[in-house]
Amino acid sequence: MTDTLAQYSLIAIYSAMAVYLIAFVTFTLDLAKRSAAATAVPVPAVKAEAAGSGGTAVLEREAPPAPVAPKRNQRFERVAYALTIVAWLLHVAGTVLRGVAAHRVPWANMFEFTLTASAIVVGVFVVVQIWLNLRYLGAYITGFALIVLGFGTVGFYVDVVPLPPALQSYWLIIHVFVASLGTAFFALGAGLSVVQLLQARREAGRFPSAKFLDTLPDSTRLENLAYRVNLVGFVFWTFTLIAGAIWAEHAWGRYWGWDTKEVWTFIIWTIFAGYIHARATRGWRGSRSAWLAIIGFVAVMFNFTVVNLFFKGLHAYSGL
């Protein structure tokens, strides 16, 4: 039964990857549609009177056409978002089936964590649409999910195995789930910061070819959105650090041991603490805050990949 459920889980994950790919292509087509050149609306002739020796002559001249934003067809965006939801449901189903097959939460090794973390990233993207329209990040999010799932299933698939003793704790559920939530918000924040940098360049007249940016919020709005999203991620990451220390005391008898994973978790916390502090008190605005947010997310991904795979320590099981 366990092997059967594990196989069904893989089928669901591969199906989700296929739908994510279609959604990614459709989101990309939507960006292409957004790049349509602004239409010019002809302005009626303006009459001007010129005084002459024999009276008054009426002259007509054409005023320069005023560009207006095109009425955008949102069909591709709606289809892509619907496909993303379908892919996410398949993704969640595959993750749950893996957990049922293992009789535990499905994030005990590198393969399972890629399933769960990427599902949470996409889930946060889907849920946040209730309050904010961030569908212009759809290509980024679906592409991210596709890469992470491919990375996990091709490189790190393992059969269902029992938990190591250190993971046999309810802190596994709390610590990893909250860390995944923090990662999801940092991923959104990084995406918004990238778009902010592009938008700022276009507003400065240095990126005229990226016409799709005309349909997106301005750089100041994008920066404020990124700050709010990263602030939520920072709260989750702070709890991750605290929960990890408590779990370490339960498992190994100390709160802090300078393990590589612990050090990098603290480095990430420090980067985002600096980002929030600098922006709030030092007046960091524009590209500096955007780059700091992007560096923070790069550190998160470094912690997830390089640290898990190439550094030895008490968290070595996370690279299984």
C-alpha positions as CSV (number, residue, x, y, z in Angstrom):
1,M,0.0,0.0,0.0
2,T,2.8,2.4,0.9
3,D,4.5,1.8,-2.5
4,T,1.2,2.3,-4.3
5,L,0.5,5.6,-2.6
6,A,4.1,6.8,-3.3
7,Q,3.6,6.0,-7.0
8,Y,0.3,7.9,-7.1
9,S,2.1,10.8,-5.4
10,L,4.7,10.8,-8.2
11,I,2.0,10.7,-10.8
12,A,0.3,13.7,-9.2
13,I,3.6,15.6,-9.0
14,Y,4.5,14.9,-12.6
15,S,1.0,16.0,-13.7
16,A,1.4,19.2,-11.7
17,M,4.7,19.9,-13.4
18,A,3.1,19.5,-16.8
19,V,0.3,22.0,-15.9
20,Y,2.8,24.4,-14.3
21,L,4.7,24.4,-17.6
22,I,1.5,25.2,-19.6
23,A,0.7,28.0,-17.0
24,F,4.2,29.4,-17.3
25,V,3.9,29.6,-21.1
26,T,0.5,31.2,-20.8
27,F,1.7,33.8,-18.3
28,T,4.6,34.5,-20.7
29,L,2.1,35.1,-23.5
30,D,0.2,37.4,-21.2
31,L,3.4,39.5,-20.7
32,A,3.8,39.6,-24.4
33,K,0.3,40.9,-24.8
34,R,1.0,43.5,-22.2
35,S,3.8,44.7,-24.4
36,A,1.4,46.0,-27.1
37,A,2.3,49.5,-28.0
38,A,0.2,52.3,-26.7
39,T,-2.4,53.3,-29.2
40,A,-2.6,56.9,-30.4
41,V,-6.0,58.6,-30.4
42,P,-6.4,61.2,-33.1
43,V,-7.2,64.6,-31.7
44,P,-9.6,66.8,-33.7
45,A,-8.2,69.7,-35.5
46,V,-7.6,72.8,-33.5
47,K,-8.8,76.0,-35.0
48,A,-6.7,79.1,-34.7
49,E,-7.6,82.6,-36.1
50,A,-4.9,84.5,-37.8
51,A,-5.3,88.2,-38.4
52,G,-4.7,89.3,-42.0
53,S,-4.9,92.6,-43.9
54,G,-8.2,91.7,-45.4
55,G,-9.8,90.2,-42.3
56,T,-9.5,87.0,-40.4
57,A,-8.3,83.6,-41.8
58,V,-9.1,80.4,-40.0
59,L,-6.2,78.0,-39.9
60,E,-6.4,74.3,-39.0
61,R,-3.6,72.3,-37.4
62,E,-3.4,68.8,-36.1
63,A,-2.6,68.6,-32.4
64,P,-0.1,65.8,-31.6
65,P,-1.8,62.5,-30.9
66,A,-2.1,61.7,-27.2
67,P,-1.1,58.2,-26.3
68,V,-3.5,56.2,-24.2
69,A,-3.0,52.9,-22.5
70,P,-4.4,50.1,-24.6
71,K,-7.4,48.1,-23.4
72,R,-5.7,44.9,-22.4
73,N,-7.2,41.5,-23.1
74,Q,-6.9,39.6,-19.9
75,R,-7.8,36.2,-21.3
76,F,-4.3,34.8,-21.1
77,E,-3.9,36.0,-17.5
78,R,-7.2,34.4,-16.5
79,V,-6.4,31.1,-18.2
80,A,-2.9,31.0,-16.8
81,Y,-4.1,31.7,-13.2
82,A,-6.8,29.0,-13.5
83,L,-4.1,26.6,-14.7
84,T,-1.9,27.6,-11.8
85,I,-4.7,26.7,-9.4
86,V,-5.2,23.3,-11.1
87,A,-1.4,22.6,-11.0
88,W,-1.3,23.6,-7.3
89,L,-4.2,21.3,-6.4
90,L,-2.3,18.4,-8.1
91,H,0.8,19.5,-6.4
92,V,-0.9,19.5,-2.9
93,A,-2.5,16.1,-3.7
94,G,0.9,14.6,-4.5
95,T,2.5,16.0,-1.4
96,V,-0.4,14.8,0.8
97,L,-0.2,11.3,-0.8
98,R,3.5,11.2,0.0
99,G,2.7,12.0,3.6
100,V,0.0,9.4,3.9
101,A,2.4,6.8,2.4
102,A,5.0,7.7,4.9
103,H,2.5,8.0,7.9
104,R,4.1,11.4,8.8
105,V,4.5,15.0,7.6
106,P,6.1,15.0,4.1
107,W,9.2,17.1,4.7
108,A,11.8,14.8,6.3
109,N,14.3,14.9,3.5
110,M,15.4,17.0,0.5
111,F,12.9,15.5,-1.9
112,E,10.0,15.9,0.4
113,F,11.0,19.4,1.4
114,T,11.1,20.4,-2.3
115,L,7.5,19.2,-2.6
116,T,6.2,20.9,0.5
117,A,8.1,24.2,0.2
118,S,7.2,24.8,-3.4
119,A,3.6,23.9,-2.7
120,I,3.5,26.5,0.0
121,V,5.2,29.1,-2.2
122,V,2.5,28.7,-4.9
123,G,-0.2,28.5,-2.2
124,V,0.8,31.8,-0.8
125,F,0.8,33.3,-4.3
126,V,-2.7,32.0,-4.9
127,V,-4.2,33.1,-1.6
128,V,-2.6,36.6,-1.6
129,Q,-4.7,37.3,-4.8
130,I,-7.6,37.8,-2.4
131,W,-6.1,41.1,-1.3
132,L,-3.6,42.0,-4.0
133,N,-3.5,41.4,-7.7
134,L,0.0,40.0,-8.2
135,R,-0.7,37.9,-11.2
136,Y,2.0,39.7,-13.2
137,L,4.4,37.5,-11.1
138,G,2.7,34.4,-12.4
139,A,5.5,33.5,-14.8
140,Y,8.1,33.9,-12.0
141,I,6.1,31.8,-9.5
142,T,5.2,28.9,-11.9
143,G,8.7,28.9,-13.3
144,F,10.1,28.7,-9.7
145,A,7.8,25.8,-8.8
146,L,8.7,24.0,-12.0
147,I,12.4,24.3,-11.4
148,V,12.2,23.3,-7.7
149,L,10.0,20.3,-8.5
150,G,12.3,19.2,-11.3
151,F,15.3,19.7,-9.0
152,G,13.7,17.5,-6.3
153,T,12.2,14.7,-8.3
154,V,15.1,14.2,-10.7
155,G,18.0,14.7,-8.3
156,F,16.7,13.7,-4.9
157,Y,13.9,11.3,-5.1
158,V,14.1,8.6,-2.3
159,D,11.7,5.9,-1.3
160,V,9.7,6.3,1.8
161,V,12.0,5.8,4.8
162,P,11.5,6.2,8.6
163,L,12.3,9.4,10.4
164,P,15.7,9.8,12.0
165,P,15.5,10.0,15.8
166,A,16.2,13.8,15.8
167,L,13.1,14.4,13.6
168,Q,10.7,12.4,15.7
169,S,9.2,15.5,17.3
170,Y,6.2,17.8,16.9
171,W,8.8,20.6,16.4
172,L,9.4,19.1,12.9
173,I,5.9,20.2,11.9
174,I,6.1,23.6,13.4
175,H,9.7,24.5,12.5
176,V,9.7,23.4,8.9
177,F,6.2,24.6,8.1
178,V,6.9,28.1,9.4
179,A,10.3,28.2,7.6
180,S,8.5,27.3,4.3
181,L,5.9,30.1,4.9
182,G,8.8,32.6,5.4
183,T,10.5,31.3,2.3
184,A,7.2,31.8,0.3
185,F,6.9,35.5,1.3
186,F,10.6,36.1,0.7
187,A,10.1,34.6,-2.8
188,L,7.2,37.0,-3.5
189,G,9.2,39.9,-2.1
190,A,12.2,39.1,-4.4
191,G,9.9,38.9,-7.4
192,L,8.4,42.3,-6.6
193,S,11.9,43.7,-6.1
194,V,13.1,42.5,-9.5
195,V,10.0,44.1,-11.2
196,Q,10.7,47.2,-9.2
197,L,14.2,47.5,-10.6
198,L,12.9,47.0,-14.1
199,Q,10.2,49.6,-13.6
200,A,12.6,52.1,-12.1
201,R,14.9,51.7,-15.2
202,R,11.9,52.2,-17.5
203,E,10.7,55.3,-15.6
204,A,14.2,56.7,-16.0
205,G,14.0,56.1,-19.7
206,R,16.6,53.4,-19.9
207,F,14.4,50.4,-20.6
208,P,12.0,51.6,-23.4
209,S,11.6,48.1,-25.0
210,A,9.8,46.6,-22.0
211,K,6.4,48.0,-22.7
212,F,4.6,45.4,-20.5
213,L,5.9,47.5,-17.6
214,D,3.4,50.2,-18.5
215,T,0.6,47.9,-17.3
216,L,2.2,47.3,-13.9
217,P,2.3,49.5,-10.8
218,D,5.0,52.1,-10.6
219,S,8.3,51.5,-8.8
220,T,7.3,53.2,-5.6
221,R,4.2,51.0,-5.3
222,L,6.2,47.9,-6.1
223,E,8.7,48.8,-3.5
224,N,6.1,49.3,-0.8
225,L,4.5,46.0,-1.7
226,A,7.8,44.2,-1.5
227,Y,8.5,45.7,1.9
228,R,5.1,44.6,3.3
229,V,5.5,41.1,1.9
230,N,9.1,40.8,3.2
231,L,8.0,42.1,6.6
232,V,5.5,39.2,6.9
233,G,8.3,36.8,5.8
234,F,10.6,38.2,8.4
235,V,8.1,37.5,11.2
236,F,7.8,33.9,10.1
237,W,11.6,33.6,9.8
238,T,12.1,35.0,13.3
239,F,9.7,32.3,14.6
240,T,11.7,29.7,12.6
241,L,14.9,30.8,14.3
242,I,13.3,30.6,17.7
243,A,11.5,27.3,17.1
244,G,14.7,25.8,15.7
245,A,16.6,26.8,18.9
246,I,13.9,25.2,21.1
247,W,13.9,22.1,19.0
248,A,17.7,21.9,19.2
249,E,17.6,22.0,22.9
250,H,15.0,19.2,23.0
251,A,17.0,17.1,20.5
252,W,20.6,17.8,21.3
253,G,20.6,19.5,24.7
254,R,21.6,23.0,23.5
255,Y,19.9,26.0,22.0
256,W,22.8,27.0,19.7
257,G,25.8,25.0,18.4
258,W,27.1,26.9,15.4
259,D,26.0,24.2,13.0
260,T,26.2,25.4,9.4
261,K,22.4,25.4,8.9
262,E,21.9,27.3,12.1
263,V,24.5,29.9,11.1
264,W,22.9,30.4,7.7
265,T,19.5,30.7,9.1
266,F,20.8,33.5,11.4
267,I,22.6,35.1,8.4
268,I,19.3,35.3,6.5
269,W,17.6,36.7,9.6
270,T,20.3,39.4,9.8
271,I,20.0,40.4,6.2
272,F,16.3,40.9,6.4
273,A,16.6,42.6,9.8
274,G,19.1,45.0,8.2
275,Y,16.7,45.5,5.2
276,I,13.8,46.4,7.5
277,H,15.9,48.6,9.7
278,A,17.7,50.4,6.9
279,R,14.5,51.2,5.1
280,A,12.7,52.3,8.2
281,T,15.4,54.4,9.8
282,R,18.1,55.1,7.3
283,G,15.9,56.1,4.4
284,W,17.0,53.4,2.1
285,R,14.7,53.6,-0.9
286,G,14.8,52.6,-4.5
287,S,17.4,50.2,-5.9
288,R,19.3,49.7,-2.6
289,S,16.4,48.3,-0.7
290,A,15.4,46.1,-3.8
291,W,18.9,44.6,-4.1
292,L,19.0,43.9,-0.4
293,A,15.7,42.0,-0.5
294,I,17.0,40.0,-3.6
295,I,20.3,39.2,-1.8
296,G,18.2,38.0,1.2
297,F,16.2,35.6,-1.0
298,V,19.4,34.4,-2.7
299,A,20.8,33.6,0.8
300,V,17.6,31.6,1.5
301,M,18.1,29.5,-1.7
302,F,21.8,29.1,-0.9
303,N,20.7,27.7,2.5
304,F,18.2,25.4,0.9
305,T,20.6,24.1,-1.8
306,V,24.3,24.5,-1.2
307,V,24.2,24.3,2.6
308,N,22.0,21.2,2.5
309,L,24.1,19.4,-0.1
310,F,27.7,20.3,0.5
311,F,28.1,21.2,4.2
312,K,28.2,18.6,6.9
313,G,26.5,19.0,10.3
314,L,23.7,17.9,12.5
315,H,21.2,18.9,9.8
316,A,22.8,16.6,7.3
317,Y,19.5,14.6,7.1
318,S,17.9,17.5,5.2
319,G,20.1,16.6,2.2
320,L,19.0,13.0,2.1
